[in-house]
């Protein structure tokens, strides 16, 4: 379909968009964005009216642009033009901002940072960040900077990480974690130490743990590791348990950058002893390989951070790919809940201000941070959701993406030439659900990931006296379900975790 659209005229693409049945329209929009021809982008520009189209279709257009493997300046200009100067639904505006960040980052990686559209995109994000009044707006602009991964924005991110509220600091640190190790300078590490060791002010535990992870994951110094381990002694049981498990995980993981340093430090019996590592919390951190080949390592990681009262504060499930020193976050889904302990009659620690009741989710997919989703905010909203719940899971991302798009002409020694085309498309459906039962004192979360990958390879030799074509197609489907159930009606808290992977057909 994409190949067909690339040779179509604007008039034909526009007619397709206007005549497509309602259920097929999202697919046609995705293909037109992936085609990225002058005609298809001009047709989309005429067709998409950001004032009238349903939110779901506009979000689909923006996400398809964000995931584009090799975006053009014209695609970024189209997105910026559609976002500019209009009163848009908050969801569309937020999705648009994170998409602009992703497009800017990908264009810069193609050495196209000097394009006028890229400069306009960066200015849009930075101006929006300076003018943002609401906390949720600031968070979106920071996540967009994380997608852009521009080294010149690191001082801005550090400023928000140190001075912002909990939500803003968390978003800024999350954005910093998107940067490769070479950009995690001594200045960044000093800021992360100040946050973790609370040198200037106190920080929420999730911020401190995220700061510690940046220090541990980016060529840590032995002193940093020792100081983090010693500080764990002073932390609450759950936070300390989580942190110490993170350290132990890095010892078991061959590709972890801190593994050698950790092994040396663990030779010291003053640190590596039962007294130190016997924190009896229920928080956990696990990581292990799913696939190991000569060129590729794919891993699954599950982090669960609990509050002292046994309530789940944050869960992160992460599927990552490592190849030749590079890391790709294929899918990372984070579910957060806060303020629950007061609802269940738990005492909040004196020095902590009582956080607002909230549950939400955020996802990173193929290194693109998506717009966060809020399940409920505040007690009234929770009651309304409990009473009016449809039972339907919340969709995080759903659609078809072009992941690979390669075209190459190879001249042979004989004077002939071979044309090679490689395309890879991904159909994806990630949804998540969180169900709180106040009466039964139960919390259920489920994350469902379904995907199918199709790869089409074609090599063609075309000469006046000879024509030969080699074609290969591969398809693979998979689905992974992660369920957690927590029951608070008794002590200790009961918990069930289930990871189900269905049979993977490969053709």
Secondary structure, 3 states (H helix, E strand, C coil): CHHHHHCCCHHHHHHHHHHCCHHHHHHHHHHHHHHCCHHHHHHHHHHCCCCCCCHHHHHHHHHHHHCCCCCCHHHHHHHHHHHCCCCCCHHHHHHHHHHHHHHHHHHHHCCCCCCHHHHHHHHHHHHHHHHCCCHHHHHHHHHHHHHHCCHHHHHHHHHHHHHCCHHHHHHHHHHHCCCCHHHCCHHHHHHHHHHHCCCCCCCCHHHHHHHHHHHHHCCCCHHHHHHHHHHHCCCCHHHHHHHHHHHHHHHHCCCCCCHHHHHHHCCCCCCCCHHHHCCCCCCEEEEEEEEECCCCEEEEEEEEEECCCCCEEEEEEEEEEEECCEEEEEEEEEEEEECHHHHCCCCCCCCCCCCCCEEEEEEEECCEECCCEEEEECHHHHHHHHHHCCCCCEEEEEEEEEEEEEEEEEECCCCCEEEEEEEEEEEEEEEEEEEEECCCCEEEEEEEEEEEEEEEEEEEEEECCEEEEEEEEEEEEEEEEEEEEEECCCCCCEEEEEEEECCCCEC
